[in-house]
Amino acid sequence: MENEPQTLRDAHSVATARRPRPGAEVSEWLRFHQANARMYREVSEVDRWHHHELKYWVGFEERKAEELAARMRSVPAGVVSGK
């Protein structure tokens, strides 16, 4: 797990660093939120002190990802852009 986030603070730093630019394609934001959910889930198993707060962030990122996936399903291909 070298170079992988080990704490809630580390995970927040990683999420902030890889955040897409404003106006990025919805698919890029979807991948961002999906990756964050996976990362927070993994860190929740390591940083037991912040386990419940990390589980909150897993749920938050999963909800954001699902909202974007639903948005992508409801709009014809090539039309959706921005957050």
Distance bins in CASP14 RR format, pairs under 12 A and 6 or more apart:
PFRMAT RR
TARGET T0000
AUTHOR 0000-0000-0000
RMODE 2
METHOD distances of the structure
MODEL  1
1 7 0 0 0 0 0 1 0 0 0 0 0
1 10 0 0 0 0 0 1 0 0 0 0 0
1 39 0 0 0 0 0 1 0 0 0 0 0
1 42 0 0 0 0 1 0 0 0 0 0 0
1 43 0 0 0 0 1 0 0 0 0 0 0
1 45 0 0 0 0 0 1 0 0 0 0 0
1 46 1 0 0 1 0 0 0 0 0 0 0
1 47 0 0 0 0 0 1 0 0 0 0 0
3 10 0 0 0 0 0 1 0 0 0 0 0
3 14 0 0 0 0 1 0 0 0 0 0 0
4 10 0 0 0 0 1 0 0 0 0 0 0
4 11 0 0 0 0 1 0 0 0 0 0 0
4 14 0 0 0 0 1 0 0 0 0 0 0
4 38 0 0 0 0 0 1 0 0 0 0 0
4 39 0 0 0 0 1 0 0 0 0 0 0
4 42 1 0 0 1 0 0 0 0 0 0 0
4 43 0 0 0 0 1 0 0 0 0 0 0
4 45 0 0 0 0 0 1 0 0 0 0 0
4 46 0 0 0 0 1 0 0 0 0 0 0
4 47 0 0 0 0 0 1 0 0 0 0 0
5 11 1 0 1 0 0 0 0 0 0 0 0
5 12 0 0 0 0 1 0 0 0 0 0 0
5 13 1 0 0 1 0 0 0 0 0 0 0
5 14 1 0 1 0 0 0 0 0 0 0 0
5 15 0 0 0 0 1 0 0 0 0 0 0
5 16 0 0 0 0 0 1 0 0 0 0 0
5 17 0 0 0 0 0 1 0 0 0 0 0
5 18 0 0 0 0 0 1 0 0 0 0 0
5 35 0 0 0 0 0 1 0 0 0 0 0
5 36 0 0 0 0 0 1 0 0 0 0 0
5 38 0 0 0 0 0 1 0 0 0 0 0
5 39 1 0 0 1 0 0 0 0 0 0 0
5 40 0 0 0 0 1 0 0 0 0 0 0
5 41 0 0 0 0 0 1 0 0 0 0 0
5 42 0 0 0 0 1 0 0 0 0 0 0
5 43 1 0 1 0 0 0 0 0 0 0 0
5 44 0 0 0 0 0 1 0 0 0 0 0
5 45 0 0 0 0 0 1 0 0 0 0 0
5 46 0 0 0 0 1 0 0 0 0 0 0
5 47 0 0 0 0 1 0 0 0 0 0 0
5 50 0 0 0 0 0 1 0 0 0 0 0
5 54 0 0 0 0 0 1 0 0 0 0 0
5 57 0 0 0 0 0 1 0 0 0 0 0
6 13 0 0 0 0 0 1 0 0 0 0 0
6 14 0 0 0 0 0 1 0 0 0 0 0
6 39 0 0 0 0 0 1 0 0 0 0 0
6 42 0 0 0 0 1 0 0 0 0 0 0
6 43 1 0 0 1 0 0 0 0 0 0 0
6 44 0 0 0 0 0 1 0 0 0 0 0
6 45 0 0 0 0 0 1 0 0 0 0 0
6 46 1 0 1 0 0 0 0 0 0 0 0
6 47 1 0 0 1 0 0 0 0 0 0 0
6 48 0 0 0 0 0 1 0 0 0 0 0
6 49 0 0 0 0 0 1 0 0 0 0 0
6 50 0 0 0 0 0 1 0 0 0 0 0
6 54 0 0 0 0 0 1 0 0 0 0 0
7 13 0 0 0 0 1 0 0 0 0 0 0
7 14 0 0 0 0 0 1 0 0 0 0 0
7 39 0 0 0 0 0 1 0 0 0 0 0
7 40 0 0 0 0 0 1 0 0 0 0 0
7 42 0 0 0 0 0 1 0 0 0 0 0
7 43 1 0 0 1 0 0 0 0 0 0 0
7 44 0 0 0 0 0 1 0 0 0 0 0
7 46 1 0 0 1 0 0 0 0 0 0 0
7 47 1 0 1 0 0 0 0 0 0 0 0
7 48 0 0 0 0 0 1 0 0 0 0 0
7 49 0 0 0 0 1 0 0 0 0 0 0
7 50 1 0 0 1 0 0 0 0 0 0 0
7 51 0 0 0 0 0 1 0 0 0 0 0
7 53 0 0 0 0 0 1 0 0 0 0 0
7 54 0 0 0 0 1 0 0 0 0 0 0
8 14 0 0 0 0 0 1 0 0 0 0 0
8 15 0 0 0 0 0 1 0 0 0 0 0
8 39 0 0 0 0 0 1 0 0 0 0 0
8 40 0 0 0 0 1 0 0 0 0 0 0
8 42 0 0 0 0 0 1 0 0 0 0 0
8 43 1 0 0 1 0 0 0 0 0 0 0
8 44 0 0 0 0 1 0 0 0 0 0 0
8 46 0 0 0 0 1 0 0 0 0 0 0
8 47 1 0 1 0 0 0 0 0 0 0 0
8 48 0 0 0 0 0 1 0 0 0 0 0
8 49 0 0 0 0 1 0 0 0 0 0 0
8 50 1 0 1 0 0 0 0 0 0 0 0
8 51 0 0 0 0 1 0 0 0 0 0 0
8 52 0 0 0 0 0 1 0 0 0 0 0
8 53 1 0 0 1 0 0 0 0 0 0 0
8 54 1 0 1 0 0 0 0 0 0 0 0
8 55 0 0 0 0 0 1 0 0 0 0 0
8 56 0 0 0 0 0 1 0 0 0 0 0
8 57 1 0 0 1 0 0 0 0 0 0 0
8 58 0 0 0 0 0 1 0 0 0 0 0
9 15 0 0 0 0 0 1 0 0 0 0 0
9 16 0 0 0 0 0 1 0 0 0 0 0
9 43 0 0 0 0 1 0 0 0 0 0 0
9 47 0 0 0 0 1 0 0 0 0 0 0
9 49 0 0 0 0 0 1 0 0 0 0 0
9 50 0 0 0 0 1 0 0 0 0 0 0
9 53 0 0 0 0 0 1 0 0 0 0 0
9 54 0 0 0 0 0 1 0 0 0 0 0
9 57 0 0 0 0 0 1 0 0 0 0 0
10 16 0 0 0 0 0 1 0 0 0 0 0
10 17 0 0 0 0 0 1 0 0 0 0 0
10 39 0 0 0 0 1 0 0 0 0 0 0
10 40 0 0 0 0 0 1 0 0 0 0 0
10 42 0 0 0 0 0 1 0 0 0 0 0
10 43 1 0 0 1 0 0 0 0 0 0 0
10 46 0 0 0 0 1 0 0 0 0 0 0
10 47 0 0 0 0 1 0 0 0 0 0 0
10 50 0 0 0 0 0 1 0 0 0 0 0
10 54 0 0 0 0 0 1 0 0 0 0 0
11 17 0 0 0 0 0 1 0 0 0 0 0
11 18 0 0 0 0 0 1 0 0 0 0 0
11 35 0 0 0 0 0 1 0 0 0 0 0
11 36 0 0 0 0 1 0 0 0 0 0 0
11 37 0 0 0 0 0 1 0 0 0 0 0
11 38 0 0 0 0 0 1 0 0 0 0 0
11 39 1 0 1 0 0 0 0 0 0 0 0
11 40 1 0 1 0 0 0 0 0 0 0 0
11 41 0 0 0 0 1 0 0 0 0 0 0
11 42 0 0 0 0 1 0 0 0 0 0 0
11 43 1 0 1 0 0 0 0 0 0 0 0
11 44 0 0 0 0 1 0 0 0 0 0 0
11 45 0 0 0 0 0 1 0 0 0 0 0
11 46 0 0 0 0 1 0 0 0 0 0 0
11 47 0 0 0 0 1 0 0 0 0 0 0
11 50 0 0 0 0 1 0 0 0 0 0 0
11 53 0 0 0 0 0 1 0 0 0 0 0
11 54 1 0 0 1 0 0 0 0 0 0 0
11 56 0 0 0 0 0 1 0 0 0 0 0
11 57 1 0 0 1 0 0 0 0 0 0 0
11 58 0 0 0 0 0 1 0 0 0 0 0
11 61 0 0 0 0 0 1 0 0 0 0 0
12 18 0 0 0 0 0 1 0 0 0 0 0
12 19 0 0 0 0 0 1 0 0 0 0 0
12 36 0 0 0 0 1 0 0 0 0 0 0
12 39 0 0 0 0 0 1 0 0 0 0 0
12 40 0 0 0 0 1 0 0 0 0 0 0
12 43 0 0 0 0 1 0 0 0 0 0 0
12 47 0 0 0 0 0 1 0 0 0 0 0
12 50 0 0 0 0 0 1 0 0 0 0 0
12 53 0 0 0 0 0 1 0 0 0 0 0
12 54 0 0 0 0 0 1 0 0 0 0 0
12 57 0 0 0 0 1 0 0 0 0 0 0
12 60 0 0 0 0 0 1 0 0 0 0 0
12 61 0 0 0 0 0 1 0 0 0 0 0
13 19 0 0 0 0 0 1 0 0 0 0 0
13 36 0 0 0 0 0 1 0 0 0 0 0
13 39 0 0 0 0 0 1 0 0 0 0 0
13 43 0 0 0 0 0 1 0 0 0 0 0
14 32 0 0 0 0 0 1 0 0 0 0 0
14 35 0 0 0 0 1 0 0 0 0 0 0
14 36 0 0 0 0 1 0 0 0 0 0 0
14 38 0 0 0 0 0 1 0 0 0 0 0
14 39 1 0 0 1 0 0 0 0 0 0 0
14 40 0 0 0 0 1 0 0 0 0 0 0
14 42 0 0 0 0 0 1 0 0 0 0 0
14 43 0 0 0 0 1 0 0 0 0 0 0
14 57 0 0 0 0 0 1 0 0 0 0 0
15 32 0 0 0 0 1 0 0 0 0 0 0
15 33 0 0 0 0 1 0 0 0 0 0 0
15 34 0 0 0 0 0 1 0 0 0 0 0
15 35 0 0 0 0 1 0 0 0 0 0 0
15 36 1 0 1 0 0 0 0 0 0 0 0
15 37 0 0 0 0 0 1 0 0 0 0 0
15 38 0 0 0 0 0 1 0 0 0 0 0
15 39 1 0 0 1 0 0 0 0 0 0 0
15 40 0 0 0 0 1 0 0 0 0 0 0
15 43 0 0 0 0 0 1 0 0 0 0 0
15 54 0 0 0 0 0 1 0 0 0 0 0
15 57 0 0 0 0 1 0 0 0 0 0 0
15 58 0 0 0 0 0 1 0 0 0 0 0
15 60 0 0 0 0 0 1 0 0 0 0 0
15 61 0 0 0 0 1 0 0 0 0 0 0
15 64 0 0 0 0 0 1 0 0 0 0 0
16 32 0 0 0 0 0 1 0 0 0 0 0
16 36 0 0 0 0 0 1 0 0 0 0 0
16 39 0 0 0 0 0 1 0 0 0 0 0
17 32 0 0 0 0 0 1 0 0 0 0 0
17 35 0 0 0 0 0 1 0 0 0 0 0
17 36 0 0 0 0 0 1 0 0 0 0 0
17 39 0 0 0 0 0 1 0 0 0 0 0
18 24 0 0 0 0 0 1 0 0 0 0 0
18 28 0 0 0 0 0 1 0 0 0 0 0
18 29 0 0 0 0 0 1 0 0 0 0 0
18 31 0 0 0 0 1 0 0 0 0 0 0
18 32 1 0 0 1 0 0 0 0 0 0 0
18 33 0 0 0 0 0 1 0 0 0 0 0
18 34 0 0 0 0 0 1 0 0 0 0 0
18 35 1 0 0 1 0 0 0 0 0 0 0
18 36 0 0 0 0 1 0 0 0 0 0 0
18 39 0 0 0 0 1 0 0 0 0 0 0
19 28 0 0 0 0 0 1 0 0 0 0 0
19 29 0 0 0 0 1 0 0 0 0 0 0
19 31 0 0 0 0 0 1 0 0 0 0 0
19 32 1 0 0 1 0 0 0 0 0 0 0
19 33 0 0 0 0 0 1 0 0 0 0 0
19 35 0 0 0 0 0 1 0 0 0 0 0
19 36 0 0 0 0 1 0 0 0 0 0 0
19 83 0 0 0 0 0 1 0 0 0 0 0
20 26 0 0 0 0 1 0 0 0 0 0 0
20 27 0 0 0 0 1 0 0 0 0 0 0
20 28 1 0 1 0 0 0 0 0 0 0 0
20 29 1 0 1 0 0 0 0 0 0 0 0
20 30 0 0 0 0 1 0 0 0 0 0 0
20 31 0 0 0 0 1 0 0 0 0 0 0
20 32 1 0 1 0 0 0 0 0 0 0 0
20 33 0 0 0 0 1 0 0 0 0 0 0
20 35 0 0 0 0 0 1 0 0 0 0 0
20 36 0 0 0 0 0 1 0 0 0 0 0
20 68 0 0 0 0 0 1 0 0 0 0 0
20 81 0 0 0 0 0 1 0 0 0 0 0
20 82 0 0 0 0 1 0 0 0 0 0 0
20 83 1 0 0 1 0 0 0 0 0 0 0
21 28 0 0 0 0 1 0 0 0 0 0 0
21 29 0 0 0 0 0 1 0 0 0 0 0
21 32 0 0 0 0 0 1 0 0 0 0 0
21 81 0 0 0 0 0 1 0 0 0 0 0
21 82 0 0 0 0 1 0 0 0 0 0 0
21 83 0 0 0 0 1 0 0 0 0 0 0
22 28 0 0 0 0 0 1 0 0 0 0 0
22 29 0 0 0 0 0 1 0 0 0 0 0
22 81 0 0 0 0 0 1 0 0 0 0 0
22 82 1 0 0 1 0 0 0 0 0 0 0
22 83 1 0 0 1 0 0 0 0 0 0 0
23 29 0 0 0 0 1 0 0 0 0 0 0
23 80 0 0 0 0 0 1 0 0 0 0 0
23 81 1 0 0 1 0 0 0 0 0 0 0
23 82 1 0 1 0 0 0 0 0 0 0 0
23 83 1 0 0 1 0 0 0 0 0 0 0
24 30 0 0 0 0 0 1 0 0 0 0 0
24 31 0 0 0 0 1 0 0 0 0 0 0
24 32 0 0 0 0 1 0 0 0 0 0 0
24 33 0 0 0 0 0 1 0 0 0 0 0
24 68 0 0 0 0 0 1 0 0 0 0 0
24 80 0 0 0 0 0 1 0 0 0 0 0
24 81 0 0 0 0 1 0 0 0 0 0 0
24 82 1 0 0 1 0 0 0 0 0 0 0
24 83 1 0 0 1 0 0 0 0 0 0 0
25 31 0 0 0 0 1 0 0 0 0 0 0
25 32 0 0 0 0 0 1 0 0 0 0 0
25 68 0 0 0 0 0 1 0 0 0 0 0
25 71 0 0 0 0 0 1 0 0 0 0 0
25 72 0 0 0 0 1 0 0 0 0 0 0
25 75 0 0 0 0 0 1 0 0 0 0 0
25 77 0 0 0 0 0 1 0 0 0 0 0
25 78 0 0 0 0 1 0 0 0 0 0 0
25 79 0 0 0 0 0 1 0 0 0 0 0
25 80 1 0 0 1 0 0 0 0 0 0 0
25 81 1 0 1 0 0 0 0 0 0 0 0
25 82 1 0 0 1 0 0 0 0 0 0 0
25 83 0 0 0 0 1 0 0 0 0 0 0
26 32 0 0 0 0 0 1 0 0 0 0 0
26 33 0 0 0 0 0 1 0 0 0 0 0
26 64 0 0 0 0 0 1 0 0 0 0 0
26 65 0 0 0 0 0 1 0 0 0 0 0
26 67 0 0 0 0 0 1 0 0 0 0 0
26 68 1 0 1 0 0 0 0 0 0 0 0
26 69 0 0 0 0 1 0 0 0 0 0 0
26 70 0 0 0 0 0 1 0 0 0 0 0
26 71 1 0 0 1 0 0 0 0 0 0 0
26 72 1 0 1 0 0 0 0 0 0 0 0
26 73 0 0 0 0 0 1 0 0 0 0 0
26 74 0 0 0 0 0 1 0 0 0 0 0
26 75 0 0 0 0 1 0 0 0 0 0 0
26 77 0 0 0 0 0 1 0 0 0 0 0
26 78 0 0 0 0 1 0 0 0 0 0 0
26 79 0 0 0 0 1 0 0 0 0 0 0
26 80 1 0 1 0 0 0 0 0 0 0 0
26 81 1 0 0 1 0 0 0 0 0 0 0
26 82 1 0 1 0 0 0 0 0 0 0 0
26 83 1 0 0 1 0 0 0 0 0 0 0
27 33 0 0 0 0 0 1 0 0 0 0 0
27 34 0 0 0 0 0 1 0 0 0 0 0
27 65 0 0 0 0 0 1 0 0 0 0 0
27 68 0 0 0 0 1 0 0 0 0 0 0
27 69 0 0 0 0 1 0 0 0 0 0 0
27 71 0 0 0 0 0 1 0 0 0 0 0
27 72 1 0 0 1 0 0 0 0 0 0 0
27 73 0 0 0 0 0 1 0 0 0 0 0
27 75 0 0 0 0 0 1 0 0 0 0 0
27 77 0 0 0 0 0 1 0 0 0 0 0
27 78 0 0 0 0 1 0 0 0 0 0 0
27 80 1 0 0 1 0 0 0 0 0 0 0
27 81 0 0 0 0 1 0 0 0 0 0 0
27 82 0 0 0 0 1 0 0 0 0 0 0
27 83 0 0 0 0 0 1 0 0 0 0 0
28 34 0 0 0 0 0 1 0 0 0 0 0
28 35 0 0 0 0 0 1 0 0 0 0 0
28 68 0 0 0 0 1 0 0 0 0 0 0
28 72 0 0 0 0 0 1 0 0 0 0 0
28 80 0 0 0 0 0 1 0 0 0 0 0
28 81 0 0 0 0 1 0 0 0 0 0 0
28 82 0 0 0 0 1 0 0 0 0 0 0
28 83 0 0 0 0 1 0 0 0 0 0 0
29 35 0 0 0 0 0 1 0 0 0 0 0
29 36 0 0 0 0 0 1 0 0 0 0 0
29 61 0 0 0 0 0 1 0 0 0 0 0
29 64 1 0 0 1 0 0 0 0 0 0 0
29 65 0 0 0 0 1 0 0 0 0 0 0
29 67 0 0 0 0 1 0 0 0 0 0 0
29 68 1 0 1 0 0 0 0 0 0 0 0
29 69 0 0 0 0 0 1 0 0 0 0 0
29 71 0 0 0 0 1 0 0 0 0 0 0
29 72 0 0 0 0 1 0 0 0 0 0 0
29 80 0 0 0 0 0 1 0 0 0 0 0
29 81 0 0 0 0 1 0 0 0 0 0 0
29 82 1 0 0 1 0 0 0 0 0 0 0
29 83 1 0 1 0 0 0 0 0 0 0 0
30 36 0 0 0 0 0 1 0 0 0 0 0
30 37 0 0 0 0 0 1 0 0 0 0 0
30 61 0 0 0 0 0 1 0 0 0 0 0
30 62 0 0 0 0 0 1 0 0 0 0 0
30 64 0 0 0 0 1 0 0 0 0 0 0
30 65 1 0 1 0 0 0 0 0 0 0 0
30 66 0 0 0 0 1 0 0 0 0 0 0
30 67 0 0 0 0 1 0 0 0 0 0 0
30 68 1 0 1 0 0 0 0 0 0 0 0
30 69 1 0 0 1 0 0 0 0 0 0 0
30 70 0 0 0 0 0 1 0 0 0 0 0
30 71 0 0 0 0 1 0 0 0 0 0 0
30 72 1 0 0 1 0 0 0 0 0 0 0
30 73 0 0 0 0 0 1 0 0 0 0 0
30 80 0 0 0 0 1 0 0 0 0 0 0
30 82 0 0 0 0 0 1 0 0 0 0 0
30 83 0 0 0 0 0 1 0 0 0 0 0
31 37 0 0 0 0 0 1 0 0 0 0 0
31 38 0 0 0 0 0 1 0 0 0 0 0
31 61 0 0 0 0 0 1 0 0 0 0 0
31 64 0 0 0 0 0 1 0 0 0 0 0
31 65 0 0 0 0 1 0 0 0 0 0 0
31 68 0 0 0 0 1 0 0 0 0 0 0
31 69 0 0 0 0 0 1 0 0 0 0 0
31 72 0 0 0 0 0 1 0 0 0 0 0
32 38 0 0 0 0 0 1 0 0 0 0 0
32 39 0 0 0 0 0 1 0 0 0 0 0
32 61 0 0 0 0 1 0 0 0 0 0 0
32 64 0 0 0 0 1 0 0 0 0 0 0
32 65 0 0 0 0 1 0 0 0 0 0 0
32 68 0 0 0 0 1 0 0 0 0 0 0
32 83 0 0 0 0 1 0 0 0 0 0 0
33 39 0 0 0 0 0 1 0 0 0 0 0
33 40 0 0 0 0 0 1 0 0 0 0 0
33 57 0 0 0 0 0 1 0 0 0 0 0
33 58 0 0 0 0 0 1 0 0 0 0 0
33 59 0 0 0 0 0 1 0 0 0 0 0
33 60 0 0 0 0 1 0 0 0 0 0 0
33 61 1 0 1 0 0 0 0 0 0 0 0
33 62 1 0 0 1 0 0 0 0 0 0 0
33 63 0 0 0 0 1 0 0 0 0 0 0
33 64 1 0 1 0 0 0 0 0 0 0 0
33 65 1 1 0 0 0 0 0 0 0 0 0
33 66 0 0 0 0 1 0 0 0 0 0 0
33 67 0 0 0 0 1 0 0 0 0 0 0
33 68 1 0 0 1 0 0 0 0 0 0 0
33 69 0 0 0 0 1 0 0 0 0 0 0
33 71 0 0 0 0 0 1 0 0 0 0 0
33 83 0 0 0 0 0 1 0 0 0 0 0
34 40 0 0 0 0 0 1 0 0 0 0 0
34 41 0 0 0 0 0 1 0 0 0 0 0
34 58 0 0 0 0 0 1 0 0 0 0 0
34 59 0 0 0 0 0 1 0 0 0 0 0
34 61 1 0 0 1 0 0 0 0 0 0 0
34 62 0 0 0 0 1 0 0 0 0 0 0
34 63 0 0 0 0 0 1 0 0 0 0 0
34 64 0 0 0 0 1 0 0 0 0 0 0
34 65 1 0 1 0 0 0 0 0 0 0 0
34 66 0 0 0 0 1 0 0 0 0 0 0
34 68 0 0 0 0 1 0 0 0 0 0 0
34 69 0 0 0 0 1 0 0 0 0 0 0
35 41 0 0 0 0 0 1 0 0 0 0 0
35 42 0 0 0 0 0 1 0 0 0 0 0
35 58 0 0 0 0 0 1 0 0 0 0 0
35 61 0 0 0 0 1 0 0 0 0 0 0
35 62 0 0 0 0 0 1 0 0 0 0 0
35 64 0 0 0 0 0 1 0 0 0 0 0
35 65 0 0 0 0 1 0 0 0 0 0 0
36 42 0 0 0 0 0 1 0 0 0 0 0
36 43 0 0 0 0 0 1 0 0 0 0 0
36 54 0 0 0 0 0 1 0 0 0 0 0
36 57 1 0 0 1 0 0 0 0 0 0 0
36 58 0 0 0 0 1 0 0 0 0 0 0
36 59 0 0 0 0 1 0 0 0 0 0 0
36 60 0 0 0 0 1 0 0 0 0 0 0
36 61 1 0 1 0 0 0 0 0 0 0 0
36 62 0 0 0 0 1 0 0 0 0 0 0
36 63 0 0 0 0 0 1 0 0 0 0 0
36 64 0 0 0 0 1 0 0 0 0 0 0
36 65 0 0 0 0 1 0 0 0 0 0 0
37 43 0 0 0 0 0 1 0 0 0 0 0
37 44 0 0 0 0 0 1 0 0 0 0 0
37 54 0 0 0 0 0 1 0 0 0 0 0
37 55 0 0 0 0 0 1 0 0 0 0 0
37 56 0 0 0 0 0 1 0 0 0 0 0
37 57 0 0 0 0 1 0 0 0 0 0 0
37 58 1 0 1 0 0 0 0 0 0 0 0
37 59 1 0 0 1 0 0 0 0 0 0 0
37 60 0 0 0 0 1 0 0 0 0 0 0
37 61 1 1 0 0 0 0 0 0 0 0 0
37 62 1 0 1 0 0 0 0 0 0 0 0
37 63 0 0 0 0 1 0 0 0 0 0 0
37 64 0 0 0 0 1 0 0 0 0 0 0
37 65 1 0 0 1 0 0 0 0 0 0 0
37 66 0 0 0 0 1 0 0 0 0 0 0
37 68 0 0 0 0 0 1 0 0 0 0 0
38 44 0 0 0 0 0 1 0 0 0 0 0
38 45 0 0 0 0 0 1 0 0 0 0 0
38 54 0 0 0 0 0 1 0 0 0 0 0
38 57 0 0 0 0 0 1 0 0 0 0 0
38 58 0 0 0 0 1 0 0 0 0 0 0
38 59 0 0 0 0 0 1 0 0 0 0 0
38 61 0 0 0 0 1 0 0 0 0 0 0
38 62 0 0 0 0 1 0 0 0 0 0 0
38 65 0 0 0 0 0 1 0 0 0 0 0
39 45 0 0 0 0 0 1 0 0 0 0 0
39 46 0 0 0 0 0 1 0 0 0 0 0
39 47 0 0 0 0 0 1 0 0 0 0 0
39 54 0 0 0 0 1 0 0 0 0 0 0
39 57 0 0 0 0 1 0 0 0 0 0 0
39 58 0 0 0 0 1 0 0 0 0 0 0
39 61 0 0 0 0 1 0 0 0 0 0 0
40 46 0 0 0 0 0 1 0 0 0 0 0
40 47 0 0 0 0 1 0 0 0 0 0 0
40 50 0 0 0 0 1 0 0 0 0 0 0
40 51 0 0 0 0 0 1 0 0 0 0 0
40 52 0 0 0 0 0 1 0 0 0 0 0
40 53 0 0 0 0 1 0 0 0 0 0 0
40 54 1 0 1 0 0 0 0 0 0 0 0
40 55 1 0 0 1 0 0 0 0 0 0 0
40 56 0 0 0 0 1 0 0 0 0 0 0
40 57 1 0 1 0 0 0 0 0 0 0 0
40 58 1 0 1 0 0 0 0 0 0 0 0
40 59 0 0 0 0 1 0 0 0 0 0 0
40 60 0 0 0 0 1 0 0 0 0 0 0
40 61 1 0 0 1 0 0 0 0 0 0 0
40 62 0 0 0 0 1 0 0 0 0 0 0
40 64 0 0 0 0 0 1 0 0 0 0 0
40 65 0 0 0 0 0 1 0 0 0 0 0
41 47 0 0 0 0 0 1 0 0 0 0 0
41 51 0 0 0 0 0 1 0 0 0 0 0
41 54 1 0 0 1 0 0 0 0 0 0 0
41 55 0 0 0 0 1 0 0 0 0 0 0
41 56 0 0 0 0 0 1 0 0 0 0 0
41 57 0 0 0 0 1 0 0 0 0 0 0
41 58 1 0 1 0 0 0 0 0 0 0 0
41 59 0 0 0 0 1 0 0 0 0 0 0
41 60 0 0 0 0 0 1 0 0 0 0 0
41 61 0 0 0 0 1 0 0 0 0 0 0
41 62 0 0 0 0 1 0 0 0 0 0 0
42 54 0 0 0 0 1 0 0 0 0 0 0
42 55 0 0 0 0 0 1 0 0 0 0 0
42 57 0 0 0 0 0 1 0 0 0 0 0
42 58 0 0 0 0 1 0 0 0 0 0 0
43 49 0 0 0 0 0 1 0 0 0 0 0
43 50 0 0 0 0 1 0 0 0 0 0 0
43 51 0 0 0 0 1 0 0 0 0 0 0
43 53 0 0 0 0 0 1 0 0 0 0 0
43 54 1 0 1 0 0 0 0 0 0 0 0
43 55 0 0 0 0 0 1 0 0 0 0 0
43 57 0 0 0 0 1 0 0 0 0 0 0
43 58 0 0 0 0 1 0 0 0 0 0 0
43 61 0 0 0 0 0 1 0 0 0 0 0
44 50 1 0 0 1 0 0 0 0 0 0 0
44 51 1 0 1 0 0 0 0 0 0 0 0
44 52 0 0 0 0 1 0 0 0 0 0 0
44 53 0 0 0 0 1 0 0 0 0 0 0
44 54 1 1 0 0 0 0 0 0 0 0 0
44 55 1 0 1 0 0 0 0 0 0 0 0
44 56 0 0 0 0 1 0 0 0 0 0 0
44 57 0 0 0 0 1 0 0 0 0 0 0
44 58 1 0 0 1 0 0 0 0 0 0 0
44 59 0 0 0 0 0 1 0 0 0 0 0
44 61 0 0 0 0 0 1 0 0 0 0 0
45 51 0 0 0 0 1 0 0 0 0 0 0
45 54 0 0 0 0 1 0 0 0 0 0 0
45 55 0 0 0 0 0 1 0 0 0 0 0
45 58 0 0 0 0 0 1 0 0 0 0 0
46 54 0 0 0 0 1 0 0 0 0 0 0
47 53 0 0 0 0 1 0 0 0 0 0 0
47 54 1 0 0 1 0 0 0 0 0 0 0
47 55 0 0 0 0 0 1 0 0 0 0 0
47 57 0 0 0 0 0 1 0 0 0 0 0
48 54 0 0 0 0 1 0 0 0 0 0 0
48 55 0 0 0 0 0 1 0 0 0 0 0
50 56 0 0 0 0 1 0 0 0 0 0 0
50 57 0 0 0 0 1 0 0 0 0 0 0
50 58 0 0 0 0 0 1 0 0 0 0 0
51 57 0 0 0 0 0 1 0 0 0 0 0
51 58 0 0 0 0 0 1 0 0 0 0 0
52 58 0 0 0 0 0 1 0 0 0 0 0
52 59 0 0 0 0 0 1 0 0 0 0 0
53 59 0 0 0 0 0 1 0 0 0 0 0
53 60 0 0 0 0 0 1 0 0 0 0 0
54 60 0 0 0 0 0 1 0 0 0 0 0
54 61 0 0 0 0 0 1 0 0 0 0 0
55 61 0 0 0 0 0 1 0 0 0 0 0
55 62 0 0 0 0 0 1 0 0 0 0 0
56 62 0 0 0 0 0 1 0 0 0 0 0
56 63 0 0 0 0 0 1 0 0 0 0 0
57 63 0 0 0 0 0 1 0 0 0 0 0
57 64 0 0 0 0 0 1 0 0 0 0 0
58 64 0 0 0 0 0 1 0 0 0 0 0
58 65 0 0 0 0 0 1 0 0 0 0 0
59 65 0 0 0 0 1 0 0 0 0 0 0
59 66 0 0 0 0 1 0 0 0 0 0 0
59 67 0 0 0 0 0 1 0 0 0 0 0
60 66 0 0 0 0 0 1 0 0 0 0 0
60 67 0 0 0 0 0 1 0 0 0 0 0
61 67 0 0 0 0 0 1 0 0 0 0 0
61 68 0 0 0 0 0 1 0 0 0 0 0
62 68 0 0 0 0 0 1 0 0 0 0 0
62 69 0 0 0 0 0 1 0 0 0 0 0
63 69 0 0 0 0 0 1 0 0 0 0 0
63 70 0 0 0 0 0 1 0 0 0 0 0
64 70 0 0 0 0 0 1 0 0 0 0 0
64 71 0 0 0 0 0 1 0 0 0 0 0
64 83 0 0 0 0 1 0 0 0 0 0 0
65 71 0 0 0 0 0 1 0 0 0 0 0
65 72 0 0 0 0 0 1 0 0 0 0 0
66 72 0 0 0 0 0 1 0 0 0 0 0
66 73 0 0 0 0 0 1 0 0 0 0 0
67 73 0 0 0 0 0 1 0 0 0 0 0
67 74 0 0 0 0 0 1 0 0 0 0 0
67 83 0 0 0 0 0 1 0 0 0 0 0
68 74 0 0 0 0 0 1 0 0 0 0 0
68 75 0 0 0 0 0 1 0 0 0 0 0
68 80 0 0 0 0 1 0 0 0 0 0 0
68 81 0 0 0 0 0 1 0 0 0 0 0
68 82 0 0 0 0 1 0 0 0 0 0 0
68 83 0 0 0 0 1 0 0 0 0 0 0
69 75 0 0 0 0 0 1 0 0 0 0 0
69 80 0 0 0 0 0 1 0 0 0 0 0
70 80 0 0 0 0 0 1 0 0 0 0 0
71 79 0 0 0 0 0 1 0 0 0 0 0
71 80 1 0 0 1 0 0 0 0 0 0 0
71 81 0 0 0 0 0 1 0 0 0 0 0
71 82 0 0 0 0 1 0 0 0 0 0 0
71 83 0 0 0 0 1 0 0 0 0 0 0
72 78 0 0 0 0 1 0 0 0 0 0 0
72 79 0 0 0 0 1 0 0 0 0 0 0
72 80 1 0 1 0 0 0 0 0 0 0 0
72 81 0 0 0 0 0 1 0 0 0 0 0
72 82 0 0 0 0 0 1 0 0 0 0 0
73 80 0 0 0 0 1 0 0 0 0 0 0
74 80 0 0 0 0 1 0 0 0 0 0 0
75 81 0 0 0 0 1 0 0 0 0 0 0
75 82 0 0 0 0 0 1 0 0 0 0 0
END
